[in-house]
Amino acid sequence: MRDRVPLVDASVFLGMHHRDDAIRQRSLAFFCSHYERRVWMSYEQVGICDAVIWRQHRAIQDRYYPFMDRLHSEMAIVREGYRADELGLAAEHPELRGLRTEQALLAAQVLARDGVLVSHDAALRGVPCLRARLWEFAPSPAAFPAELQGLYEESRVFVHAPGDGDGT
């Protein structure tokens, strides 16, 4: 499963700044270990991250965005929208019916594309049809290349908290 291109959700991207140190460390380790490999994010998950950051004070945004911009520019993050079969699956799959719409769509993408989901979202991690497709986080010391690591340290002025809209 680790040879597939993983689908990353907003909980993991924003998790690099989470106030819970365990979530932050797992998210950071994932992104650092995949910095030179491909990952995939749906347009909606990217938008969820933006929506959370845009609710922050301008001073925090100004210190956060250089890191995010650089990471999105340098890392091979494949961004894609939904396909028609994924929309149908999200609406019709019985195990996805209790999820919020964005969660069901994300789960449908993982199922339809035979993908692996990287998420801290407890609701998604609890869906039976996704259990065999969940990324298992391995905590490890992690750092980006020096210049990006410096931008990351500066961006940590933003602290993500549960309830900010990403499932953590």
C-alpha positions in Angstrom: 0.0 0.0 0.0 2.9 2.4 0.7 3.8 2.3 -3.0 0.5 4.0 -4.1 0.3 7.8 -4.3 -1.4 8.8 -1.1 -4.4 11.1 -0.9 -3.8 13.7 1.8 -6.7 15.6 3.4 -6.8 19.0 5.1 -6.5 17.4 8.6 -2.9 16.3 7.7 -1.9 19.4 5.8 -3.1 21.6 8.6 -1.9 19.0 11.1 1.7 20.2 10.6 0.6 23.2 12.7 -1.8 21.4 15.1 -1.7 22.3 18.8 -1.7 18.6 19.6 2.0 17.7 19.4 1.4 14.0 18.4 -0.8 15.1 15.4 1.7 17.8 14.5 4.6 15.3 14.6 2.8 12.6 12.6 1.8 15.2 9.9 5.2 16.7 9.7 6.9 13.3 9.5 4.5 12.4 6.6 5.2 15.5 4.6 8.9 15.5 5.2 9.2 11.9 4.2 7.1 12.6 1.1 8.7 15.9 0.2 10.4 14.3 -2.9 7.5 12.0 -3.7 4.1 12.5 -5.1 1.0 13.0 -3.0 -2.5 13.9 -4.1 -5.0 16.4 -2.7 -8.5 17.2 -4.0 -9.2 20.8 -4.9 -11.7 20.8 -2.1 -9.2 19.7 0.5 -6.8 22.5 -0.6 -9.7 24.9 -0.3 -10.6 23.7 3.2 -7.0 24.5 4.2 -7.2 28.0 2.6 -10.6 28.6 4.4 -9.0 27.9 7.8 -6.0 30.1 7.1 -8.2 33.0 5.7 -10.0 33.1 9.1 -6.7 34.0 10.8 -5.5 37.5 11.5 -3.6 39.0 8.6 -0.3 39.0 10.5 -0.6 35.2 11.0 -1.5 34.7 7.3 1.6 36.7 6.2 3.9 34.4 8.3 2.1 31.2 7.3 1.7 31.6 3.5 5.4 31.7 2.5 5.8 28.1 3.9 2.5 26.9 2.3 3.3 28.5 -1.0 6.8 27.1 -1.2 5.7 23.6 -0.1 2.9 23.6 -2.8 5.4 24.9 -5.4 8.2 22.5 -4.7 6.5 19.3 -3.7 4.8 17.1 -6.3 1.3 17.6 -5.0 -1.2 16.5 -7.6 -4.4 18.4 -7.3 -7.6 17.1 -9.0 -11.4 17.5 -8.8 -14.1 14.9 -8.6 -15.1 12.5 -11.4 -18.7 11.7 -12.1 -18.3 8.1 -10.8 -16.9 9.5 -7.5 -20.0 11.8 -7.1 -22.3 8.8 -7.6 -20.3 6.7 -5.2 -20.4 9.4 -2.5 -24.2 9.6 -2.8 -24.9 5.9 -3.1 -22.4 4.0 -0.9 -24.2 2.9 2.2 -21.1 3.3 4.5 -20.6 6.9 3.3 -24.2 8.2 4.0 -23.5 9.3 7.6 -20.5 11.5 6.6 -20.5 15.2 5.9 -20.6 15.8 2.1 -16.9 16.7 1.9 -16.0 13.5 3.8 -18.1 11.3 1.6 -16.6 12.8 -1.5 -13.1 12.3 -0.2 -13.9 8.7 0.8 -15.4 8.1 -2.7 -12.2 9.4 -4.4 -10.1 6.9 -2.3 -12.4 4.0 -3.1 -12.9 4.8 -6.8 -9.2 5.3 -7.4 -8.1 2.4 -5.3 -6.1 4.9 -3.2 -4.7 5.2 0.3 -6.0 7.9 2.6 -3.8 10.0 4.8 -6.1 11.6 7.4 -6.4 12.3 11.1 -10.2 12.7 10.7 -11.8 10.2 13.2 -15.0 9.9 11.2 -13.1 8.9 8.0 -10.8 6.6 9.9 -13.9 4.9 11.3 -15.5 4.0 8.0 -15.3 0.2 7.5 -14.7 0.3 3.8 -11.7 2.6 4.3 -10.0 0.7 7.0 -7.7 -1.3 4.7 -6.9 2.0 2.8 -5.8 4.1 5.7 -2.2 5.4 6.0 -0.5 4.2 9.2 1.5 7.1 10.6 5.0 6.4 11.7 6.3 9.0 14.0 9.9 9.9 13.2 12.2 12.9 13.5 11.5 15.1 10.5 12.7 18.2 8.8 12.4 19.8 5.4 15.3 21.1 3.4 17.0 24.0 5.3 15.3 27.0 3.6 11.8 25.4 3.7 12.4 24.3 7.3 13.1 27.9 8.2 9.8 29.0 6.5 8.0 26.2 8.4 9.4 27.4 11.8 8.3 30.9 10.9 4.8 29.6 9.9 4.3 28.0 13.3 2.9 31.3 14.6 -0.3 29.7 13.2 -1.6 27.0 15.7 -4.4 24.8 14.4 -7.0 23.7 16.9 -9.7 21.0 16.8 -13.0 22.4 15.4 -11.3 24.6 12.8 -13.2 22.7 10.1 -10.9 19.9 9.0 -12.1 16.9 11.0 -9.6 17.1 13.9 
